[in-house]
Amino acid sequence: MPPLTTDRRTQERNGDVREYPVKASTIIYAGAMAALDATGHVVPFTTATGLVSLGRAESRLDNSGGIDGAVTGRFKAGIFRFDNSAAADQITSADIGADCYAVDDQTVAKTDGTGTRSVAGKVFDVDSVGVWVEFA
């Protein structure tokens, strides 16, 4: 393409809200941590490897009776508070800035569970209620 010779209206995306197709036979609850599986469909986070973090589900998505992609949902990046794991996997303020790992769709842990968990996001903060997770 030749260089511009006049003003151009360049499209923009904020990047904090994305839409993706939901996996077949899946329910994702509003507020849950969600991820893309190897097929490119959204699933609720579980203890599993190979999941790509999306962030928080913006609404309840019920594709329990549909095929892959029959339902599309919105997922938001940002900083959200989720439950903290316990015992040796409990996240503390010393972990701020480090990766945290999904245990399920509402809980994060300090470690990858000996190679059984995917990265959920970065620890942004920790308080008495839970862990503030940053999703990019």
C-alpha angles and dihedrals in degrees: 000000000000119000119272120275095182140025117295130207101224115198117238136203122193092210097215096099121049134174123219138166117260124234118255118265090020136130119194116190123220109265095023125133107252135194142183116249125213091277093056095252126126121252132170111262115267134165096288139118127239097039119137114217118238103170131235125356109238095208142005110282119197115191092148091125100034140085124251108300097009087123125042123198142189121244126188131214118209138087118315135166119243135171120284122234120238141241115003091356095055113123117230135184087268086070096059108132094021128110117266125203132227117246093174137330093296107026133074130193138200096239139041090246093248093311098318102106136066125226111267097186144285125312104248098173142337128219138165091277101048149293124312104221123198115216115194 
